[in-house]
Amino acid sequence: MELSAVLTPAAEGGFVALNPETGTTTQGETVEEALANLREATELYLEEFPLAVTGRALLTTFHVAHA
C-alpha cells in the first residue's frame, strides 16, 4: 500500500512526519528516521483500524495572503 508522508521541520530540531490518510504523526532527528517512525506508527494504526485506500492521493500547495 502506498501512502503519503508530509515532513516539516520541528521547532526543537528534526522533523515532524504526518500521514494524511490515517492522521498518524511522529517525529525523528533526520528525514530517514522520521519516515521510519511514521511507517511503524502507520502500520500499527492500520492493524487496529484497517483502511481502504483507493487511487492515489494528490499533494499540492496553495498560497494564502496575510497581513
C-alpha positions as CSV (number, residue, x, y, z in Angstrom):
1,M,0.0,0.0,0.0
2,E,1.4,3.4,-0.9
3,L,0.6,6.3,1.4
4,S,1.6,9.9,1.6
5,A,4.1,11.5,4.0
6,V,4.3,15.2,4.8
7,L,7.5,16.2,6.6
8,T,8.0,19.6,8.2
9,P,10.9,20.9,10.3
10,A,10.3,20.7,14.0
11,A,10.8,23.8,16.1
12,E,13.1,21.9,18.5
13,G,15.0,20.3,15.6
14,G,14.5,17.3,13.5
15,F,11.3,16.7,11.5
16,V,7.6,16.0,12.2
17,A,6.1,13.4,9.8
18,L,2.4,13.2,9.1
19,N,0.4,10.6,7.1
20,P,-2.7,12.5,6.0
21,E,-4.7,9.4,5.0
22,T,-4.6,8.0,8.6
23,G,-3.7,11.0,10.6
24,T,-0.7,9.3,12.2
25,T,2.0,11.7,13.2
26,T,5.5,11.2,14.6
27,Q,8.9,12.8,14.5
28,G,12.6,12.0,14.1
29,E,16.0,13.7,14.1
30,T,16.5,13.1,10.4
31,V,14.2,12.7,7.4
32,E,15.0,9.0,7.3
33,E,14.3,8.5,11.0
34,A,11.0,10.5,10.8
35,L,9.9,8.3,7.8
36,A,10.8,5.1,9.5
37,N,8.9,6.2,12.7
38,L,5.9,7.2,10.5
39,R,6.0,3.8,8.7
40,E,5.9,2.0,12.0
41,A,3.2,4.2,13.5
42,T,1.0,3.9,10.4
43,E,1.5,0.1,10.3
44,L,0.4,-0.2,13.9
45,Y,-2.6,2.1,13.3
46,L,-3.7,0.1,10.3
47,E,-3.5,-3.2,12.3
48,E,-6.2,-1.7,14.6
49,F,-8.1,0.4,12.0
50,P,-7.9,-1.1,8.5
51,L,-8.1,1.5,5.8
52,A,-9.4,1.0,2.3
53,V,-7.3,3.3,0.1
54,T,-8.4,3.6,-3.5
55,G,-6.5,5.6,-6.1
56,R,-3.6,7.9,-5.3
57,A,-3.5,10.9,-3.0
58,L,-2.8,14.3,-4.6
59,L,-0.5,16.6,-2.6
60,T,-0.2,20.2,-3.7
61,T,0.4,23.6,-2.1
62,F,-1.6,26.8,-2.2
63,H,-0.9,30.5,-1.3
64,V,-2.8,32.4,1.4
65,A,-2.4,36.2,1.6
66,H,-1.8,37.5,5.1
67,A,-1.3,40.9,6.6
